[in-house]
Structures are given as structure tokens and as C-alpha cells.
């Protein structure tokens, strides 16, 4: 079991052998629960939804009240005091509200105050939901002020009981020397705070060994009800891989560029112009279109709230789950081969959001999952000691000739073969882009002009 190196809040966790636990790792398990355990999980998810909606309702009522007072001409200093959106204030209020100590705490039929069933649910559920509500409001405020990149987001949505996927999160807090509250208790069993021992369908051998050797520290366990089954993701930090697995000795030493596309999912070529590998996409969504169309038709022909609609929804959900599983398995294979086989990789920063805006490319781009591939490549590169370089989004890798360096501005998506007008080079479009990525050099930082000295 890992111990803390010191008592400071930012102290690094280390294993028994003194190795710092820095590798972010997640273990995902499918739960095998009974009907009683299923209801307890639903109760935890309902408590999380209640806490999240409660905070949003308080903030929204406060904002509406202050906006209404402004329309009446009330001075700013005389407005109703604004509520604090910090995580600590939300947690303190939720603890007082559910325990009956707050002024606005619910009153029960017997005259008692607070939530009578609060003891049946872990307190972590209320606290983590409060943290999520505070973060959602912070993102909304930052988006309105322009401090958050991306599109402007609206006020956080309330979670509906019938439309929101049941989910909640438990933290794994434990003092030094105690048994972790989130831990395997058998080959196919896990133990969680307040929930006790739950069966899982996958083997817990790897997680169990890491905990026994003190090479993993669990931070939290996130539960989610997906397509008729509960899944749990145990997140934490683990010790880095053995140096023998992280060394680049024996790998391809030249820089390798990785070009991503919808026709060929990934193509790798080194800076010397040698093709290193090609990975074709399975196109799981495109392959399943016929079955998905039939499943959607069957779902649309059922009656609302009927058993037939529930059965059709489960059938449709299983098809989508298979599509996602096939796609993720292929991405894991590609990213593992790249991270383990090369010393330095260069990938392009694609504007995936802009590609999805094109209705002719939206489906194939979504099926390719470029963002997920890059995400996996980023953390696996750090795992295996591979240097990863992200090329600038505006780097013309496809339009630049890998032979002479001239740029062909009129290159279109229909041109699958790159033909240089200057040197006459004819080469596959994707291979040319991969070679250019391998030769990519980061531009020097722009120097700001000197500021005039004020008089």
C-alpha cells in the first residue's frame, strides 16, 4: 500500500520501494450485481442527482432574484447577497441541508428535519455531486467572461430522472496504514465504501497485485449505468513501468510522422521517406448502419413506456455498445504499436470540431475517432518513454512536397496522389503528409515588439 512522503497536501505518493506513483491509471470493471444491490446503486445515483439539482436551483433562484431587483431600480449594494459558488461552500451547505441544520432544510412528516434516508447513502456522493455542480457553474461563468476556450456554454442543465444516465462517484480516502476502501476482495469481486462487496465480470488480478505491491493508489470509483449494466472505473496513480519497458533501445530511432485520415486511419513514415506502417480503420459505425437502421425502426414503432420499447431500447443500446467497443479495441492496438515501437512520434493537431461541421464528413470523422486516438497516444507515450510532438494545426503537411518543399495550394481532397509541379514527384497523399510530419520542426517563439517607454 502506498504511503505519503510527508504530510503536505501536495506530497507525492511513493511505493514500498520508494518509487513515486505518477502514472495516471484507470481500471474499468463491469459489475455483476443482484437486484438488491442494483437498487442500492440507483439510490446512490439518485442522491447524486438530487444534490446536483439542489445547488443549481439555489444559484438560479439567487441570480433571478438579483436580476429582478435590478429591474426595480434597487442599488447594487442593496441587492440580495450573492451565493458563493465555491466547492467548499457547496459541500458545507449540502452537509447542513441534508442533516437538517440549514434554515431551508426539508421538513419531514414527523417533524424532523433533513433527509431521513441520508444514512443509507455514502456521504461522498453528496460531496462529489457538490463539487461537480461548483465546477459546472465555474465553467459557465468562465465561458461567459471569455476566460474559457471554445464555444460559449449555457447555464448547467438540471439532471432529469428519466433522461439522465444514472451515475455517481465515490472517493477512496484512507489514512496511512489502513486498508484501501476501494480494493479487490477476490478474483472477481470488489469492495466499495457503503456498498460492500460487489461482483465483477473481469479479473481483478492486475489491480490486486499492484495494491499488494504498493504500486497503485486509488483516488475514486466512478459508477455508471450503461445499456442495462453497471460499470465502475477505479482511477488512481501507479508506479511507472520498469525501465526496461520505457527504454527506447531497440526501437526505430528516426522520427516518425503519423498521418490520420478517413480512408486509412493511420499511416506512419519516418523522416527518411520510409513507410513504417499502415492501419486501416474497421469503420464500425459504417458497417453497422444497416442493423442500426432496423433497430431504430423497431424502436420507433413501439408504444411509449411499454415493455416492447424497453426491449427495443436495450437492443439498440447493445448495437451502439458493440460499435464503440470495436472502435476502441482498434484504437488501443494502433496506439500501443506506435508508443512501443518508435522513439519519437509526430502527430498533427486536427480541427476535429471543424470537420464535424461538414455534414458529408461528419459520420466518417466520428467513426474514425481522431480525438480518442490522440488522447490514447498522449498518455501511452508518457508510459513507454516515447517522445511525442504535436505539429501546429496550420502546418501544411498534405500540401507540402516531401521532395523539394514547395507548397501546392490547390490540392483538394479528391487528389489521392500528390504530384509536385516543381520537381515532378508523384507520391501517395498520406505518405507525403506523414513524411512531412516526421520532418516537422517547431517554429521559433514569436518575440513581441518592444514597448514604448512611458513619458
Residue pairs with C-beta under 8 A, 6 or more apart in sequence:
1 177
1 179
1 180
1 211
1 214
1 217
2 13
2 14
2 15
2 21
2 214
2 215
2 216
2 217
3 13
3 14
3 16
3 176
3 214
4 11
4 13
4 14
4 176
5 11
5 12
5 13
5 14
5 20
12 20
12 21
12 22
13 20
13 21
13 217
13 237
14 20
14 21
15 21
15 213
15 214
15 215
15 239
16 213
16 214
17 214
19 215
19 239
19 240
20 239
20 240
21 215
21 216
21 217
21 236
21 237
21 238
21 239
22 237
22 239
22 240
23 237
23 238
23 239
23 240
23 241
23 382
23 383
24 235
24 236
24 237
24 379
25 216
25 235
25 236
25 237
25 238
26 233
26 234
26 235
26 236
27 206
27 207
27 233
27 234
28 231
28 232
28 233
28 234
29 190
29 200
29 201
29 202
29 204
29 231
29 232
29 234
30 200
30 201
30 202
30 229
30 230
30 231
31 41
31 198
31 199
31 200
31 201
31 223
31 229
31 230
31 231
31 232
32 188
32 198
32 199
32 200
32 201
33 41
33 198
33 199
33 230
37 195
37 198
38 230
40 120
40 195
41 166
41 195
41 223
41 225
41 230
42 166
42 225
43 117
43 120
43 121
44 121
44 122
44 125
44 168
44 194
44 195
44 223
45 166
45 167
45 168
45 223
45 225
46 161
46 166
47 121
47 125
47 126
47 129
47 168
48 125
48 126
48 128
48 129
48 167
48 168
48 169
49 129
49 159
49 161
49 164
49 166
50 129
51 94
51 125
51 126
51 129
51 130
51 133
52 129
52 130
52 132
52 133
52 159
53 158
53 159
54 94
54 97
55 90
55 93
55 94
55 129
55 130
55 133
55 134
55 137
56 133
56 136
56 137
56 155
56 156
56 158
57 158
58 83
58 93
59 83
59 85
59 137
60 155
62 80
62 82
62 83
65 80
66 79
66 80
66 82
69 78
69 79
69 80
70 76
70 79
83 89
85 134
85 137
85 138
85 141
86 134
87 130
87 131
87 134
87 135
90 130
90 131
90 133
90 134
91 126
91 127
91 130
91 131
93 102
93 130
94 126
94 127
94 129
94 130
95 101
95 123
95 126
95 127
96 102
96 105
97 104
97 105
97 106
97 114
98 105
98 114
98 115
98 118
98 126
99 105
99 114
99 118
100 106
100 112
100 113
100 114
101 113
101 114
105 113
105 114
106 113
106 114
106 115
107 113
108 114
108 116
118 126
121 194
122 170
122 193
122 194
122 195
124 169
124 170
124 171
124 193
125 168
125 169
125 170
127 171
128 168
128 169
128 170
128 171
128 220
129 168
129 169
132 169
133 156
136 156
137 156
139 148
139 153
140 153
140 154
140 155
140 156
142 148
143 150
143 151
143 152
143 153
144 152
165 224
165 225
165 226
166 224
166 225
167 222
167 223
167 224
167 225
168 222
168 223
169 220
169 221
169 222
169 223
170 182
170 192
170 193
170 194
170 195
170 220
170 221
170 222
170 223
171 219
171 220
172 180
172 181
172 182
172 193
172 218
172 219
172 220
172 221
172 234
172 236
173 181
174 180
174 181
180 211
180 217
180 218
181 191
181 192
181 193
182 190
182 191
182 192
182 193
182 218
182 220
182 221
182 234
183 190
183 191
183 208
183 211
183 218
184 190
184 191
184 204
184 207
184 208
184 211
185 191
185 197
186 204
187 203
187 204
187 205
188 199
188 200
188 201
188 202
188 203
188 204
189 197
189 198
189 199
189 200
189 204
190 197
190 198
190 200
190 204
190 232
190 234
191 197
191 198
192 198
192 221
192 232
198 232
200 232
207 216
207 234
210 216
210 238
210 239
211 218
215 238
215 239
216 236
216 237
216 238
216 239
217 236
217 237
217 238
218 234
218 235
218 236
219 235
219 236
219 237
220 234
220 235
220 236
221 232
221 233
221 234
221 235
222 232
222 233
222 235
223 230
223 231
223 232
224 230
224 231
224 232
224 233
226 317
226 321
227 314
227 317
227 318
227 320
227 321
228 314
228 317
240 246
240 383
241 383
241 384
245 384
246 383
246 384
246 385
247 385
248 343
248 385
248 386
251 340
251 341
251 342
251 343
252 270
252 276
252 341
252 342
252 343
253 343
254 270
254 271
254 272
254 274
254 344
254 438
255 270
255 271
255 344
255 345
255 346
255 389
255 438
255 439
256 268
256 269
256 270
256 271
256 276
256 338
256 342
256 344
256 345
256 346
256 434
256 438
257 268
257 269
257 270
257 271
257 345
257 346
257 347
257 397
257 433
257 434
257 435
257 436
257 437
257 438
257 439
257 440
258 266
258 267
258 268
258 338
258 345
258 346
258 347
258 377
258 434
258 437
259 266
259 267
259 268
259 269
259 348
259 397
259 398
259 430
259 431
259 433
259 434
259 437
260 266
260 347
260 348
260 350
260 368
260 370
260 373
261 267
261 368
261 430
262 281
262 361
262 364
262 365
262 368
263 416
263 430
264 278
264 279
264 280
264 281
264 430
265 279
265 280
265 281
265 330
265 334
265 368
265 373
266 277
266 278
266 279
266 334
266 338
266 373
267 275
267 277
267 278
267 279
267 430
267 431
267 433
267 434
268 275
268 276
268 277
268 278
268 338
268 342
268 434
269 275
269 276
269 431
269 434
269 435
269 438
270 276
270 435
270 438
271 435
271 438
271 439
273 402
273 435
275 431
275 434
276 342
277 337
277 341
279 330
279 333
279 334
279 337
281 330
281 367
281 368
282 326
282 327
282 330
283 364
283 367
284 322
284 323
284 324
284 326
284 327
284 330
284 367
285 323
285 327
285 363
285 366
285 367
286 363
286 364
286 367
288 319
288 322
288 323
291 319
292 316
292 319
292 320
292 323
295 312
295 315
295 316
295 319
296 316
298 312
298 315
298 316
299 309
299 312
299 313
299 315
299 316
302 308
302 309
302 312
303 309
327 367
327 369
327 372
328 372
331 369
331 372
331 373
331 376
332 376
334 373
335 373
335 376
335 377
335 380
336 380
338 345
338 377
338 380
338 386
339 345
339 377
339 380
339 381
339 383
339 384
339 386
340 384
340 386
342 386
343 386
343 387
344 386
344 387
344 388
344 389
345 377
345 381
345 386
345 387
345 388
345 389
346 388
346 389
346 390
346 391
346 437
346 438
346 440
347 374
347 377
347 388
347 389
347 390
347 391
347 437
348 390
348 391
348 393
348 395
348 397
348 433
348 437
349 390
349 391
349 392
349 393
350 370
350 374
350 393
351 393
352 365
352 370
352 371
355 361
355 362
355 365
356 362
356 365
356 366
358 365
377 388
378 388
380 386
381 387
381 388
382 388
389 440
389 442
391 397
391 437
391 440
392 442
392 443
395 436
395 437
395 440
396 407
396 436
397 433
397 434
397 436
397 437
397 440
398 411
398 418
398 429
398 432
398 433
398 436
399 407
399 408
399 409
399 411
400 406
400 407
400 408
400 432
400 436
401 407
401 408
401 418
401 420
401 422
401 423
401 425
401 432
402 425
402 427
402 432
402 435
402 436
402 439
403 420
403 423
403 425
403 427
404 420
404 422
404 423
404 425
406 420
406 421
406 422
406 423
408 418
408 420
408 421
411 418
411 429
415 429
416 428
416 429
417 426
417 427
417 428
417 429
418 425
418 426
418 427
418 428
418 429
418 432
419 425
419 426
420 426
